[in-house]
């Protein structure tokens, strides 16, 4: 009787211990800070690689969609974006009656997708290894770990195949913005004289619209140099505003400047610095609802 009681106590302790380990690894793996850090890392690489805001938004979008789709099997109340976003077909599904760590699958999908859109892939790969090491430290069962990684990769590949069809790669070969003698058209300005940013972006497949022309904005004020014209008066309003409270307005303009590569000129010396802006981080600030 004593031996039976002792055996029962030992087995009960082992079972309770296993349950605690299981609960701990799931709780640690679901830490949203892991996702936030992954987004921050991708942002840092986007700045380092000097992607323009439109291109940065595309990188954030596909990476975040991959992360979301790999996570939602654990949240039945959430719907897949397949059938809602243009040309996005049903995504791979996890195997029935198999255990997964979907937060791990989500981050794997996010990082694997993100590094396919940037130049400095080694930066994301190194960070990915750090993240995976943290997941392993949670005590996650090996089969769950491997199954989750495989699922994240499957979702990522599905999203990458979808992204390949959005006309982005083809647009890289389109001609640059053409500068004309028309005084009403935009021209590069000093000191950097940078090219026009993504003049063919309207040819990229939209996520939810049928085309860039589905909702056409009202036409701009007609160009006119006559002092009595509306265009001239609006231009002067901006000019006068820039001459008032110069330091404060310059700070505001710099904050919203969406150029990730800022030119500086001091005397005869010109140099540039890299930065991130609210325009660039619009997608980065999107928190994956859990």
C-alpha positions as CSV (number, residue, x, y, z in Angstrom):
1,X,0.0,0.0,0.0
2,X,2.8,2.4,0.9
3,X,4.6,1.5,-2.3
4,X,1.5,2.2,-4.3
5,X,0.9,5.5,-2.6
6,X,4.5,6.5,-3.2
7,X,4.3,5.6,-6.9
8,X,1.1,7.6,-7.2
9,X,2.6,10.7,-5.6
10,X,5.7,10.5,-7.9
11,X,3.6,10.1,-11.1
12,X,1.3,12.9,-10.0
13,X,4.2,15.2,-9.4
14,X,5.6,14.4,-12.8
15,X,2.3,15.0,-14.5
16,X,1.9,18.3,-12.8
17,X,5.4,19.3,-13.6
18,X,4.9,18.5,-17.3
19,X,1.7,20.6,-17.3
20,X,3.5,23.5,-15.8
21,X,6.3,23.3,-18.3
22,X,3.8,23.2,-21.1
23,X,1.9,26.2,-19.8
24,X,5.1,28.1,-19.3
25,X,6.4,27.6,-22.8
26,X,3.1,28.6,-24.4
27,X,2.9,31.7,-22.2
28,X,6.5,32.8,-23.0
29,X,6.1,32.1,-26.7
30,X,3.0,34.2,-26.8
31,X,4.9,37.3,-25.5
32,X,3.9,40.1,-27.9
33,X,7.3,41.7,-27.3
34,X,8.8,39.1,-29.6
35,X,6.6,40.3,-32.5
36,X,7.4,44.0,-31.7
37,X,11.2,43.3,-31.7
38,X,10.9,41.5,-35.0
39,X,9.1,44.5,-36.6
40,X,11.7,46.8,-35.1
41,X,14.5,44.8,-36.6
42,X,12.8,44.8,-40.0
43,X,12.4,48.6,-39.7
44,X,16.1,49.0,-38.9
45,X,17.1,47.1,-42.0
46,X,14.6,49.1,-44.1
47,X,16.3,52.3,-43.0
48,X,19.8,50.8,-43.5
49,X,18.9,49.7,-47.0
50,X,17.3,53.1,-47.8
51,X,13.9,52.0,-49.1
52,X,11.5,54.7,-50.0
53,X,8.2,55.0,-48.1
54,X,6.1,53.3,-50.8
55,X,8.5,50.3,-51.0
56,X,8.8,50.2,-47.2
57,X,5.0,50.0,-46.9
58,X,5.0,47.0,-49.3
59,X,7.6,45.2,-47.2
60,X,5.7,45.8,-44.0
61,X,2.4,44.8,-45.6
62,X,3.4,41.4,-47.0
63,X,5.5,40.5,-43.9
64,X,2.6,41.5,-41.5
65,X,0.0,39.6,-43.5
66,X,2.2,36.5,-43.4
67,X,2.6,36.8,-39.6
68,X,-1.2,37.3,-39.2
69,X,-2.1,34.3,-41.3
70,X,0.3,32.0,-39.5
71,X,-1.1,33.1,-36.1
72,X,-4.9,33.0,-36.6
73,X,-5.3,29.2,-36.5
74,X,-4.9,29.7,-32.8
75,X,-7.7,32.3,-32.7
76,X,-10.9,31.0,-34.3
77,X,-12.6,34.4,-34.0
78,X,-10.3,35.9,-36.5
79,X,-10.8,35.5,-40.2
80,X,-8.2,34.9,-42.9
81,X,-7.6,37.7,-45.4
82,X,-7.8,35.1,-48.2
83,X,-10.7,36.1,-50.5
84,X,-10.7,39.6,-49.0
85,X,-7.4,40.9,-50.4
86,X,-6.9,41.0,-54.1
87,X,-5.9,37.6,-55.6
88,X,-5.0,36.1,-52.2
89,X,-6.1,32.5,-52.2
90,X,-6.7,30.1,-49.3
91,X,-3.5,29.6,-47.3
92,X,-1.9,26.4,-46.0
93,X,-3.6,25.0,-42.9
94,X,-2.0,23.3,-39.9
95,X,-2.4,19.5,-39.6
96,X,-5.4,18.4,-37.7
97,X,-4.9,17.0,-34.2
98,X,-1.2,18.2,-34.1
99,X,0.2,20.6,-31.6
100,X,1.7,23.9,-32.8
101,X,3.2,27.0,-31.3
102,X,1.5,29.5,-33.6
103,X,3.4,32.6,-32.2
104,X,6.6,30.9,-33.3
105,X,5.0,30.1,-36.7
106,X,3.9,33.7,-37.0
107,X,7.4,35.2,-36.3
108,X,9.0,32.7,-38.6
109,X,6.6,33.7,-41.4
110,X,7.2,37.4,-40.7
111,X,11.0,37.2,-40.8
112,X,11.2,34.7,-43.7
113,X,8.9,36.9,-45.7
114,X,10.5,40.2,-44.7
115,X,14.1,39.2,-45.6
116,X,13.0,38.3,-49.2
117,X,12.2,42.0,-49.7
118,X,15.3,43.7,-48.4
119,X,19.0,43.7,-49.4
120,X,20.7,43.0,-46.1
121,X,19.3,39.5,-45.7
122,X,22.2,38.5,-43.4
123,X,20.9,41.0,-40.8
124,X,17.5,39.3,-40.6
125,X,19.0,35.8,-40.7
126,X,21.2,36.6,-37.7
127,X,18.3,38.1,-35.8
128,X,16.1,35.1,-36.7
129,X,18.6,32.8,-35.1
130,X,18.5,34.8,-31.9
131,X,14.7,34.7,-31.9
132,X,14.6,30.9,-32.5
133,X,17.1,30.4,-29.7
134,X,14.7,32.2,-27.4
135,X,11.8,30.0,-28.4
136,X,13.9,26.9,-27.8
137,X,14.7,28.2,-24.3
138,X,11.0,28.0,-23.4
139,X,11.3,24.2,-23.2
140,X,9.1,23.7,-26.2
141,X,8.9,20.1,-27.4
142,X,11.1,19.4,-30.4
143,X,8.3,18.1,-32.5
144,X,6.2,21.2,-31.8
145,X,9.1,23.5,-32.6
146,X,9.9,21.8,-35.9
147,X,6.2,21.6,-36.9
148,X,5.7,25.3,-36.1
149,X,8.7,26.4,-38.1
150,X,7.6,24.3,-41.1
151,X,4.1,25.8,-40.9
152,X,5.5,29.4,-40.7
153,X,7.7,28.7,-43.8
154,X,4.7,27.3,-45.7
155,X,2.6,30.4,-45.0
156,X,5.6,32.6,-45.9
157,X,6.1,30.9,-49.3
158,X,2.3,31.3,-50.1
159,X,2.5,35.0,-49.4
160,X,5.8,35.4,-51.4
161,X,4.1,33.6,-54.4
162,X,1.2,36.0,-54.1
163,X,3.6,39.0,-53.8
164,X,5.4,37.9,-57.0
165,X,2.2,38.7,-59.0
166,X,1.8,42.4,-57.9
167,X,3.8,43.9,-60.8
168,X,6.5,45.3,-58.4
169,X,9.4,43.4,-60.0
170,X,8.3,44.5,-63.5
171,X,8.0,48.1,-62.4
172,X,11.7,48.1,-61.5
173,X,12.5,48.2,-65.3
174,X,10.1,51.0,-66.1
175,X,11.6,54.4,-67.1
176,X,12.4,57.0,-64.4
177,X,10.3,60.2,-64.0
178,X,10.8,62.3,-67.1
179,X,11.7,66.0,-66.5
180,X,10.2,68.4,-69.0
181,X,10.3,72.1,-69.7
182,X,6.6,72.4,-68.5
183,X,6.8,74.9,-65.6
184,X,3.7,73.3,-64.0
185,X,5.4,69.9,-63.6
186,X,7.5,68.8,-60.7
187,X,11.3,69.1,-61.0
188,X,14.1,67.9,-58.7
189,X,15.2,70.5,-56.2
190,X,18.5,71.4,-54.6
191,X,20.7,70.4,-52.9
192,X,20.2,66.7,-53.6
193,X,18.3,66.9,-56.9
194,X,16.8,63.5,-56.1
195,X,14.7,61.6,-58.7
196,X,11.0,61.4,-58.5
197,X,9.9,58.6,-56.1
198,X,8.1,55.7,-57.6
199,X,6.4,57.4,-60.5
200,X,4.8,54.1,-61.6
201,X,3.5,53.0,-58.2
202,X,-0.1,53.2,-59.4
203,X,0.8,50.1,-61.6
204,X,1.3,48.0,-58.4
205,X,-1.6,45.7,-57.6
206,X,-3.8,47.2,-54.8
207,X,-4.6,45.2,-51.7
208,X,-8.3,46.0,-51.5
209,X,-9.2,48.3,-54.4
210,X,-9.8,47.1,-58.0
211,X,-7.3,49.7,-59.2
212,X,-5.6,53.0,-58.3
213,X,-8.4,54.7,-60.3
214,X,-11.3,53.3,-58.2
215,X,-11.4,56.4,-56.0
216,X,-10.1,59.4,-57.9
217,X,-9.3,62.5,-55.9
218,X,-10.4,65.9,-57.0
219,X,-8.0,67.5,-59.5
220,X,-5.4,69.9,-58.0
221,X,-5.7,73.7,-58.3
222,X,-4.8,74.6,-61.9
223,X,-1.2,75.9,-62.2
224,X,-1.2,79.7,-62.7
225,X,1.5,82.4,-62.1
226,X,-0.9,85.3,-62.1
227,X,-1.0,87.0,-58.6
228,X,-4.8,87.0,-58.8
229,X,-5.1,83.3,-59.4
230,X,-6.1,80.8,-56.8
231,X,-2.9,78.7,-57.3
232,X,-0.7,81.8,-56.7
233,X,-2.6,82.7,-53.6
234,X,-2.3,79.1,-52.2
235,X,1.4,79.0,-53.0
236,X,1.9,82.4,-51.2
237,X,0.0,81.1,-48.2
238,X,2.6,78.3,-47.9
239,X,5.5,80.7,-48.5
240,X,4.3,83.1,-45.8
241,X,3.7,80.3,-43.4
242,X,7.3,79.1,-43.8
243,X,8.5,82.5,-43.0
244,X,6.7,82.5,-39.6
245,X,7.8,80.6,-36.6
246,X,10.6,79.1,-38.9
247,X,12.3,76.9,-36.3
248,X,9.1,75.2,-35.1
249,X,7.7,74.7,-38.6
250,X,11.0,73.3,-39.8
251,X,10.9,70.8,-37.0
252,X,7.4,69.7,-38.0
253,X,8.4,69.4,-41.6
254,X,11.5,67.4,-40.8
255,X,9.3,65.1,-38.6
256,X,7.0,64.3,-41.4
257,X,9.6,64.2,-44.1
258,X,9.3,60.8,-45.7
259,X,12.7,60.8,-47.4
260,X,14.8,58.1,-45.6
261,X,18.0,59.6,-47.0
262,X,18.4,63.2,-45.9
263,X,21.0,65.4,-47.6
264,X,22.9,68.0,-45.5
265,X,25.0,70.9,-46.9
266,X,27.5,72.9,-44.8
267,X,29.5,75.3,-47.0
268,X,31.0,73.2,-49.8
269,X,30.5,70.0,-48.0
270,X,27.5,67.8,-48.7
271,X,26.6,64.6,-46.8
272,X,23.6,62.4,-46.0
273,X,22.1,60.6,-43.0
274,X,19.6,57.8,-42.8
275,X,16.4,58.0,-40.7
276,X,13.0,56.6,-40.2
277,X,9.8,58.7,-40.3
278,X,6.1,58.4,-39.4
279,X,5.3,57.8,-43.1
280,X,7.8,54.9,-43.2
281,X,6.5,53.4,-39.9
282,X,2.8,53.4,-40.7
283,X,2.8,49.7,-41.2
284,X,5.4,49.0,-38.5
285,X,3.1,50.5,-35.9
286,X,0.3,48.0,-36.9
287,X,0.0,45.7,-33.9
288,X,-1.0,42.2,-34.8
289,X,-4.2,41.6,-32.7
290,X,-3.8,38.5,-30.6
